[in-house]
Each structure stands twice: as structure tokens, then as C-alpha cells.
Amino acid sequence: MDQASFPGHRPERLEDVPGSDPPAEAPGVGVLEVVEEDAATALPYFVILYNDDFHGIDEVVLQVQKAAGVSAHEAFEITMEAHSKGRAVCYSGDIEECQKVAAILREIRLTVEIDHYAGK
């Protein structure tokens, strides 16, 4: 009696199992590589700037430019969106960077919050 057919025998290789052929490649089927990511960095965070009645447009534009590292034009667009819609996303990135951006905006007492993208 050959060892492969003995009950309780565990073959060392798949090729040692009688009748087992390597799986055929199917179109559109591939190997899924699992990459582990830290849950805190897997999805982006956002800094949301809220409109207020205490700061002038120019003052907010300069602070958004300083905090988010955007051009004067982009900072103006963000500021105007917050002014007209009540809030605007002014930065997106990892949590540490968002905390830095929010801290700079809060230096002049702008109202901001950090939110996390939760998916669908």
C-alpha cells in the first residue's frame, strides 16, 4: 500500500495527492494580496472650517493659507465656501497632519473640527 492512500497520512506537497492538478488560471481571477494598515491611517481625516461672524475674509484667507499650505487663490475659495455654505473642508490627510492644521487655524480662534471618513 502506498503512503498517499494510507488513512491519516498528510502529504507534504499538493503534488503528492493523487488526482490533484494545479488549479488552472481563470480569466479575471488573481491572487489577492492582503496588506495590513493601521486603522487610523487607512482612511483620510478632514479639517472642516466653519463660518463665523468675528473674522474678516482676508484674515481667514491668510490663516487657511498658512495652515493648509495652499495658494492664496485656493485659500480664498475655501474661505468663501465656508462663508457661503457654513463650512468647508480645508485639508485632508492623516490624523497627525490634520491636528497640526487645526491647531494653526485655532491660533486666531477659528472654529474647526477634525472628522474621519467612515466609508459608504
N, C-alpha and C positions, 0 to 999 in steps of 0.2 A: 504494500500500500504506500502510495507516495504521500509525502508530508503535507502537501497542499490540501489533500482531501480529508485529512485527519481532523475530526471534530475538536474544536478548541484551539486549533493552530492559527496563529495570526501571522499572515505573510508579512515579510519585511518590506516588500515593494509591491506596488499595484500590479506590476507586470507578472508577479508570481501567482496572481489569482487567475484560475482557469476561466477563459472566456471574457476576460476584461481587456478591452482595447482602449487606447487613449481616446478621450472624447473628441469628436470631430468639431472643427471650428464652425460655428454658426454665424451667418452674416448678422452684423449688428450686435453681437454678443462679445463682450470683452471681460477683462479682469478689472474688478473694482478695487481700487487702492484706497484703503481706509487711512485717513490722516487725522490724527487726534489733535484737536485745537483746544486751547484754553477757552472755556465758555465765555469769559469776559471779553475776549478779543475776536470771537468768531463772527459776531455781527457788530455793525458800527453803532457808535453813540453819536448823538447830535447835541449841539448847543443851540438852544432856542432863545432868541432875543425878543422881549416883549416891549410893546409901545408904552411910553409914559408921557406925562404932560410936564415933566420937570427939566428935560434936557433939550437943547436946541439941536436941530438936524446936523449942523456942522460938527458939534461936539460928539454926537453919536457916530457919525461917519469916521471921524478920526480915531475914536476908540475901537470901532469894529475893524478898521484897517490895521491898527496896532495889534489887536488881539488875534485876529484870524489870519493875518498875513496876506490880505488880499489888496488888490489895487483900489485906488480912490473910487473909481467907477463902480467896481463890484461892491465896495462898502456902502456907496450911496444907494445902489439897488437894494441891498439887504435892509438898510435903514428905512427906505421908502416902503418896502413890503411890510416891515414891522409897523410902520406908521399907518399905512392904509388898511392892513388886514388884522392888525392887533398883535401879530407875532411873525417871526421869520426864522428859518434855520440859517445860522450864520457860520456854522462849522460842523464838519463830520469827521470822525476819526476814532482812535482808540480812547479809552476812558481817561488815561493819564493826560493826553493832549487836550481833551475836552475840558478837563478840570483846570488846566493852565489857562485856556482861552476864557473860560467862565470867570476865573479869578481876575483876569485883566479887565474884563468888562465890568465886573463888580467894583473895581477901584474907584469908579466915578458913580457908583450906586445905580448902575443899570440893572434892570430886573431880567434875570436869565435863569434857565434851568437846563439840566442835562437829562436827556431822555435816551433810552436804549431801543433800538429797532427790534421788535419782538417777532418779526416774520409775518406771515399771512394771517 
